[in-house]
Amino acid sequence: EALADATAAAQLEPKWSKPPYRQGLALEQMGKLTEALDKFQYATKLEGKPNETLQECVRRVTTALAALAKVDAKETEPQPSLAMCSGCGGPSTTLCGGCGRVAYCGLACQRAHWSR
């Protein structure tokens, strides 16, 4: 409802910075960060002068988008194969609980590998 109200206000007052600012807030709450950033940047343009509140919104959403990009990149990294133990080269059964990237056949190989 907040987004609809802000959108209606933007249509009534297209040169006013507050409706796109409110649209940005609503979109941010909905998790639509790219759209929110667009609205905050548009509101900043309409404002015509530096506005601390809008600058903080742009910073906050930009930071959130960067954090999401890092998570997405991490999720697309190749996952380790459980086929080979990093300690002895034999068949593995578990991944390291710390990093989740190294596979071992057992506790003895994991401890030996740590010491290297």
C-alpha positions, 0 to 999 in steps of 0.5 A: 500500500505504501508503494501504491501511495507513493506512486500515486503521489509521484504521478501528481507531483513528478518534480517533487523528490519525496514520492520517489524517496518513499517509493524507494523505502517501500521497495527496499522493505520489499527486498527489491533493492535494485529498484529501490536504488533507482528511486533513491538516485532519482530522488537525489537528482530531483532534489538538486542539492546534496541531501544527507538522508537520500545519500544514506539511503543510496549508501545503505542499499548499495552496501546491501546489494554488494553483500548480496553479490558476494553471497551469490558469488560464493553460492556459485563457487564450485563445490568440493567433491567428496570423492577424494580425501585431501589427507590421503587421497582415498575416498572421502566421507565428510567436508571440513566443518570449518571451511566446508571446502576440504574433504576427508575420509576421517578425523586422522586425515583431517588432523594430519592435513591441519598440521601441514 
